[in-house]
Amino acid sequence: MIEAVIWDFGGVLTSSPFEAFNRFEAERGLPKDFIRSINATNPDTNAWALFERSECTLDEFDALFAEEAAAKGATVRGREVVELLSGDIRPEMVEALKRCKARVKVGCITNNVAAGSGAGMARSESKAAQVAEIMSLFDHVIESSKAGIRKPDPRIYEMACEALGVTPAGSVYLDDLGINLKPAALLGMKTIKVTSAAQALAELEQAVGFPVA
């Protein structure tokens, strides 16, 4: 019996920032997934990890990321990466969130940074308003930049379940990154790796047992 559906934000309710990363890399003549390769090096202690836990400021992140990029032979500032983070809202996923909310509890666990506006790190007032409207739907939201803890730390999933008053076994968790799904699955959560909206909605509908599209 599903008691809650818990959502990642970027790459699930919005398009993936990785798409923006790849466009940036192509424009700069950098190898595809260059930015992701930096973020995957020393993943618990690198500039990105520090920033998502609010252990460094935007200015510090800007310089630290530039150092990590330089070590890999390229010039990329941290602020340039931050500008790429806010994706486009996926209306069909927002509709699914609303349908889930009508029947079960809904929560959000998002790794984000203290830049832009709100949980979605929006770069414009109109986008910030859209994100705020979506965030108001959740029964509980955990932002890494406020909690000081980030996925894939297992504690963040436990925190979400405790806040919602549900068990991991009674929860579904959606994320676009496999590394963030593994700890949730080990806790007993039903996990869905989001590769597209259509695929995610089909799997979510099967998991919860009611229409979401």
N, C-alpha and C positions, 0 to 999 in steps of 0.2 A: 504494500500500500504506500503510494508516494504521498509524503506530507509536505514536501517543499521542492521547488526548482530554484537552483542557485546559478547565477549567470556571471561570467566574465563580461567586461564591457567592450574594450577595444578588440576588434577582430571577431566579435560575436554580435553585439547589438550595433556595431559600426563596422565598416570595411577595415581590413587589416592595415595597420601602419607599415607593415612590411612591403605592401604595394607601393607606398610613397617612398620608402627606403630605396626600393629597386629603381624607381624613376629617377631619384636623386643620383644614384650610383651611375646610371646610364648617362645622365647629363654630364657628370664629372669624369666619365671614362674610367670608373672604378669597377673592379670585379663585382659581379652580382653577389648579393648577400654579404658584402664587405662590412657593413654596419653591424649586421647580426653576428658576424665572426668576432668583432670586438666585444660585443655584449656577452658572447659565450665564453670568452677567455676570463679565467678567474671569476666565475659568475656570482660568487658570494661576496667578493671584495672589490670588484671593479667600480668604475665611476657610475655606471648605470645602477648597480646594486645599492651603492651609497645614496644615490639621488632618490631612488624609489623608497628608501627607508627614511628619507629626510635627514641623512647624516652628512650632507654637504649642501651648500647653497647653489643656486643656479650659476653664479659666477665661478664657483669652485668646480662644478660639474663641467662647465664650458672648457676650463683649462685642463682638467683631468682627462676628459674625453679626447681633447686635442693631443695630449701626450700619448694616449693609447693608440690613436690613429697614426701618429707619427712613427711609433714603434713598428707599425705594420706598413710603413712606407707611403702614407697619404696625409693630406691636409684636410681635416674635417673638424670643425669646432662643435662643441656640445650644443651650443645654441641652435646651430643649423639642424641638428637632429631633433631637438625639441619642437622646432617649427613643423616637423613632419608628422607629429604624433596624432593629431586630431583627424579621425577618419570620417567618412560619410555615414549618416544614420541609415540603417537597413529597416525600412518601414514594416516589412513582413515579420521581422524578428520582434519589433516592438509590439505588433499586434499579437504575436504568440505570447509575449510577456503578459499582456493584458488578459488574455484568455486563461493563462495559468493563474494569475492573481485572483481571478473570479472563483477558482476552485481550491487552490492550495496556497501556502505561504511562498513568498518569493524574496530572494536575497541576491546580493551582488558582492563579489570579491574581485577587486581590481587592483592590479599593480599600476600605480600612477606616480606622477611627480608633482611637486609644488610649483607648477608653471601653467600658464593659461588660466581658464576659468572652470572651476568645479572638477568633479570626478573625471569628466571626459577630456580635461585639459583643452577646452575649446579656445580657438584663437579669434573668435568674433562674437559680438553680442548676440547675433541671431542663433549661432550654433550653441552658445552658452545657454540660451533660453530653451532650446530643444533638449539639451542634455539634462537641464534642471527638471524639465517636465518628466523625462524618462526616470530620473533618479527618484522622483516623488512617488513613483509606483511601488518601489521596493519596501518591504517591511523592515529590512535592515541592510545597510551598506558598509562594507569594510574597504577602506582605501589604504594602501600600503604607506602612502606618504603621511597619513595621520596616525595609523596604528603602529608604525615603526617596525613592521614585520611584513614580509612579502612572500608571495608564492615562489617556489613550491614548499615553503616551510609548512609541515603538517599542522602546526598549531593554528594557522589562519583558517583552515577548513573547520577545525574543531570549534573555533571562536564563532564562526558563522552559524553552525548548527546549534550551539548553546544559545546564541542570541535569538534564534528563530524558535527555539524550544522543540527541536526535532532531532531525530537520530540520523547518523550518516546513512544507515541502511534504508531510511525512508526518504532519502534525498537524491535528486538528479543534479549533476553539475556539468555545465557546458563551458568549454574553453577551446581556444584555437591552438594551444600548445600542448603537445603530449607530455612535456616535462612537468606541466602544472596539473595534469590529470592523474598522473601516477600516484601521488600521495593521497588524493581524494579516493581513488579506487581502492587503495590499501586500507583505508578507513572504512570501506564498505559502501561508498557512494556509487550510484550508477553514473557513469561518465560518458559524455558525448564529445568527441573531437570535431570541432566545427571547421569544415573545409569549404562549405558553401551554405547559403541560407536554406536552399531546398533540401540538401542532405540532412542538415541539422534538424529541420522541422519534421522531416519524416521519422528520424530516430527519436526525437522528443515525443512525438505523438504516440509512437509505439511504447515508449517508456511510461508515459503518464496515463495512457488509456482513454484519452478524450481528444477531440479535435483542437488543434492549435493554429491551423492555417486558415 
